[in-house]
Amino acid sequence: MTTFHMPADEAEARAIQDTLRARVVLDEPGPPPGTGRVTGVDVAYDDERDVVVAAAVVLDAETLDVVDEATAVGRVTFPYVPGLLAFREMPTVLEALESLSVDPGLVVCDGYGLAHPRRFGLASHLGVLTGLPVIGVGKNPFTFHYEAPGPDRGDSSPLLDGEEEVGRALRTQGGTKPVFVSVGHRTSLDNACGHTLRLARSFRQPETTRRADALCRQVLREATA
């Protein structure tokens, strides 16, 4: 069981981020795109009932066939604070991952890694706690800026905080908005983008995210019916 400490307040949460950020590994390339397994994790909430559901869906990285999946249902125990969302989601995400019967391989989060104001989003937090290679693929640029990438699939541009590249805006399908890819842990940005493109064969979002999103929403409906 991966140890997770729930902070008592925002100040302690930020202190935990500062401590764990030093453990992020940025000098490993990670598994090559299209090899091994890739696992999507996502969460869904019922705020009225303080219920959160996490799903982990494992795909074969080459075929995108489902290898395994698991879910977990929990209670929201940390308030909504921008930049600290990992503390709302992490316990249930960890439970779902630990319920898998196979090694998850590379993990893809619907969110951010280094593309985070404190350089420690959910993808980095999850990677440090589990030791797994993790990337973040978000639907918006958070607080950062970018020049629009070219119009074709695979075109990209730097996602910037001032002059610092914290991720990339990546066009996964022609004529659609880009997604925003960032390193979480033990993976290079080039490989993170390569994985994202291979996983987004037909849609804007990676298939890992699409499958995990659908599963956690289904289980949330069942849990709150």
matplotlib code that plots the C-alpha trace (Angstrom):
import matplotlib.pyplot as plt

x = [0.0, 1.4, 1.6, -0.4, -0.5, -3.6, -2.7, -4.7, -4.8, -3.6, -0.3, 0.6, -0.5, 1.9, 4.7, 4.1, 4.3, 7.6, 9.1, 8.0, 8.8, 12.5, 12.0, 10.6, 12.9, 13.4, 16.4, 14.8, 13.2, 10.5, 9.2, 9.1, 5.7, 3.7, 5.4, 4.2, 1.1, -0.4, -2.9, -5.4, -6.6, -9.4, -11.9, -15.5, -17.3, -20.7, -20.1, -23.5, -22.7, -18.9, -18.3, -15.4, -14.8, -11.5, -10.9, -7.7, -7.9, -4.9, -4.4, -2.0, 0.1, 0.3, -3.3, -5.1, -7.0, -8.2, -6.0, -7.4, -9.5, -10.3, -12.3, -12.5, -15.2, -14.2, -15.1, -13.9, -11.8, -9.9, -11.5, -11.4, -8.3, -6.7, -3.3, -4.0, -6.5, -4.2, -5.1, -8.8, -8.1, -5.0, -6.3, -9.0, -6.7, -4.1, -6.7, -7.9, -4.3, -3.5, -6.6, -5.2, -4.1, -1.3, 1.6, 0.2, 3.3, 3.1, 0.3, -1.5, -3.3, -6.1, -4.2, -0.7, 2.8, 5.3, 2.7, 1.6, 2.2, 4.3, 5.7, 4.0, 0.6, -1.2, 1.0, 4.2, 2.6, 1.3, 4.7, 6.7, 4.4, 4.2, 7.6, 5.8, 6.5, 3.6, 2.6, -0.1, -2.4, -4.7, -7.5, -6.6, -3.3, -4.0, -2.2, 0.4, 0.7, 1.5, 1.5, -1.0, 0.7, 0.3, -3.0, -1.9, -1.8, 1.5, 2.2, 3.2, 4.4, 6.0, 3.7, 5.5, 5.7, 7.7, 10.7, 10.4, 9.0, 6.7, 5.0, 3.7, 0.5, 0.1, -2.4, -3.6, -6.2, -6.3, -8.8, -9.2, -7.9, -4.6, -4.1, -1.4, 1.2, 3.6, 6.1, 5.0, 7.8, 10.4, 9.5, 10.9, 8.6, 9.4, 8.2, 5.2, 4.1, 4.9, 2.7, -0.1, -0.2, -0.2, -3.1, -5.1, -5.6, -9.2, -10.1, -8.6, -8.0, -5.9, -7.9, -6.6, -8.4, -11.5, -11.8, -11.1, -13.5, -16.3, -15.7, -15.5, -18.7, -20.5, -19.5, -20.3, -23.9, -24.2, -22.7, -25.1, -28.2]
y = [0.0, 3.4, 5.8, 9.0, 11.7, 13.8, 17.4, 19.2, 22.5, 24.3, 25.4, 21.8, 20.7, 23.2, 22.1, 18.5, 19.6, 21.4, 18.3, 15.8, 18.0, 17.4, 13.7, 14.1, 12.3, 14.3, 12.5, 9.3, 8.9, 6.5, 3.6, 4.1, 5.0, 2.0, -0.5, -2.3, -1.1, 2.4, 3.1, 6.0, 7.4, 9.8, 10.8, 11.9, 13.7, 14.1, 17.2, 17.2, 13.8, 14.4, 11.2, 10.7, 7.8, 6.9, 4.6, 3.0, 1.4, -0.5, -0.7, -2.6, 0.3, -1.1, -2.3, -0.1, -3.2, -3.1, -5.4, -4.6, -2.0, -1.1, 1.5, 2.9, 4.9, 7.3, 10.4, 13.9, 14.9, 18.0, 21.2, 22.5, 24.7, 25.4, 23.9, 21.4, 19.2, 16.1, 16.0, 15.6, 12.8, 11.0, 8.5, 7.2, 7.1, 5.2, 2.7, 2.1, 1.6, -0.8, -2.8, -3.7, -7.2, -6.2, -3.7, -0.4, 0.5, 4.2, 6.1, 9.0, 11.5, 13.8, 16.8, 18.2, 17.4, 20.1, 22.4, 23.4, 26.7, 24.8, 22.4, 19.5, 18.6, 15.3, 13.5, 14.4, 13.7, 10.3, 9.4, 10.2, 8.2, 5.1, 5.3, 4.8, 6.8, 9.2, 12.0, 14.6, 15.4, 18.4, 19.9, 23.5, 25.4, 26.2, 29.5, 29.3, 30.7, 29.3, 30.1, 28.0, 25.0, 24.2, 22.8, 19.2, 16.2, 16.1, 19.8, 21.3, 24.5, 25.2, 25.7, 28.5, 30.1, 33.2, 31.8, 28.3, 25.5, 23.5, 21.4, 21.4, 22.3, 19.3, 18.9, 15.3, 15.7, 18.1, 20.9, 20.4, 22.3, 21.1, 19.2, 20.2, 17.6, 17.7, 15.4, 14.0, 11.6, 9.4, 10.3, 12.9, 15.5, 14.1, 10.6, 12.1, 13.7, 10.5, 8.5, 11.0, 10.9, 7.1, 7.1, 9.7, 7.9, 8.9, 11.6, 14.7, 13.1, 9.9, 6.7, 6.1, 9.2, 8.5, 5.0, 6.0, 8.9, 6.8, 4.1, 6.4, 8.3, 5.0, 3.8, 7.2, 7.0, 3.5, 4.6, 7.6, 6.0]
z = [0.0, -1.0, 1.9, 1.5, 4.2, 4.1, 5.2, 7.8, 5.9, 2.8, 4.3, 5.1, 1.6, 0.0, 2.4, 1.3, -2.4, -1.7, 0.0, -2.6, -5.6, -4.9, -5.6, -9.1, -11.6, -14.9, -16.4, -17.5, -21.0, -19.8, -21.9, -25.7, -27.1, -28.3, -26.0, -22.9, -21.1, -20.5, -17.8, -17.8, -14.4, -14.0, -11.3, -11.1, -8.2, -6.7, -4.7, -3.0, -1.5, -1.1, -3.1, -5.5, -7.8, -9.4, -12.4, -13.7, -17.1, -18.5, -22.2, -24.4, -25.7, -29.3, -29.8, -27.3, -26.2, -22.5, -20.4, -16.9, -15.1, -11.5, -9.7, -6.1, -4.4, -1.6, 0.3, -0.5, 2.5, 1.3, 0.1, -3.5, -3.8, -7.2, -7.4, -4.6, -6.4, -6.0, -2.3, -3.2, -5.7, -4.7, -2.0, -4.3, -7.4, -5.4, -4.3, -7.9, -9.1, -6.3, -7.2, -10.6, -11.2, -13.7, -13.6, -15.0, -17.0, -17.9, -16.3, -18.0, -15.9, -17.0, -15.6, -15.2, -14.0, -14.3, -16.0, -12.5, -10.6, -8.1, -10.7, -8.9, -10.3, -9.9, -12.5, -10.6, -7.2, -8.3, -9.9, -6.8, -4.5, -6.7, -8.5, -11.8, -15.0, -15.3, -17.7, -17.6, -20.5, -19.8, -21.7, -21.1, -20.5, -16.8, -16.1, -18.8, -22.4, -25.8, -29.4, -31.4, -32.9, -36.6, -37.9, -38.5, -36.2, -34.4, -34.5, -31.2, -29.5, -26.1, -23.1, -21.3, -17.9, -18.8, -20.7, -19.0, -21.0, -18.6, -21.3, -24.8, -26.7, -28.9, -31.8, -31.7, -34.5, -37.4, -36.9, -33.2, -30.1, -28.8, -25.6, -23.1, -22.3, -19.4, -17.7, -14.4, -13.3, -15.0, -18.6, -21.1, -22.7, -26.2, -25.1, -23.3, -26.5, -28.4, -26.1, -26.3, -30.1, -30.2, -27.7, -29.5, -32.7, -33.4, -30.9, -29.3, -26.0, -25.3, -25.3, -21.8, -20.6, -22.6, -21.1, -17.5, -17.7, -19.0, -16.4, -13.4, -14.5, -14.8, -11.3, -9.8, -11.2, -9.7, -6.4, -6.0, -7.5]

ax = plt.figure().add_subplot(projection="3d")
ax.plot(x, y, z, "-o")
ax.set_aspect("equal")
plt.show()
